[in-house]
């Protein structure tokens, strides 16, 4: 059996901790620790995993290690994108992590830096971009397209042919009808039932989902 590759998880919050636990089931990886910008966490351990330093210095100190940026918040869905841009590393430095209890079909693809947690299913010809976070018990059905930096919380179900735009956030338990598009930077509330397209940058929630908050100027620009 080949030696495992070294791995650093950027972000010691909830998602980072979940991914660290998932890595224990992935023998191809040896987790060195967390990188986290919270100075007070440096030198401590989170769930038994050491916090090595901030993202930049840790990536430089461990130049052969692969990284997974594991930060996610509906209050600030762009945080993962900002960290990746700040690091400025090539795609080959990022790990793609798929829990062994997830199923990615042979015709589906998952991009660099993305994380797929347990009991998730990608059925047929699903395309997942780079730095996507997919929580447990998610179902992505045939021909779904998930663009870079999307966050899909636990229990989300997408019908066939759904497109989720760059940096969108889908809350836990959301259901999306087949053929619907979720615009870049949009946020879909937990438990929502989405029956029609969600424009870029808007916040939708409810059953059926409806507009709660229009896009800000910044969000409209992000969706262009």
Buried (B, 14 or more C-beta within 10 A) or exposed (E): EEEEEBBBBBBBBEBBBBBBBBBEEBEEBEBBBBBBBEEEBBEEEBEEBBBBBBBBEBBEEBEEBBBBBBBBBBEEBBBBBEBBEEBEBEEEBBBBBBBEEBBBBEEBBBBBBBBBBBBBBBBBBBBBBBBBBBBBBBBBBBBBBBBBBBBBBBBBBBBBBBBBBBBBBBBBBBBBBEEBBBBBBBBBBBBBBBEEBBBBBBBBBBEEBEEEEEBEEEBBEBBE
